[in-house]
Every structure is written in C-alpha cells, then in structure tokens.
Amino acid sequence: MRRKNENVVHIIIHNVLTELTKDTSKMDGFIEEYNRSHAEE
C-alpha cells in the first residue's frame, strides 16, 4: 500500500511541476516582450 501512495505523490508533484513550467514559459515570453518594448525607448 505504501508503494502506491508514493506513486500517487510522485504523479501529483509531476503534474504540478508541469503546470508551473507551462506558466513559467509564458512568463518568459512576457518578460522578453516587456524588455524588448522598453529597450526601444
């Protein structure tokens, strides 16, 4: 039973990290765009 719980936790952590990385790549794009628009001033 303990083994199954460890797998569930691993899957949850994996899903959370996947969501976070998706958001991070969106943020990176936003930051690059922000820097680009402010570099022109």
N, C-alpha and C positions, 0 to 999 in steps of 0.2 A: 504493500500500500504506500509506503514511504516513497518508493521509486516513482510511482505515478504522480504524487504531489510535486516532486522535484521537476518532473517533465512539464507539468502544468505551469509552474512558476517560470520555468525557462521560456515557455511559449509566450506567456504574458509579457515578460521582460523584452523578448524579441519583438513583439508587436508594438510595445511602447517605444522602443528604440527606433523601429521602422517609421512610426508616425513622427517622432521627433526629427529624424533625419529628413523626412519629406519637408517638414516645416522649415528646417534649417536651410535647405537648398532654396526654398522660396525666399527666405530672408536674405541669403547671399545675393540672389538676383536683385532684390530690392535695394540692398546696400550698394551694390555695384552701380545700379541705375542712379541712386542718390548721389554717389561720389562723382559720377560722370556729369550729371546735371550741374553740380556745384563747382566742378573743376573749370567749367567754361566761363564762370563769372570773372 
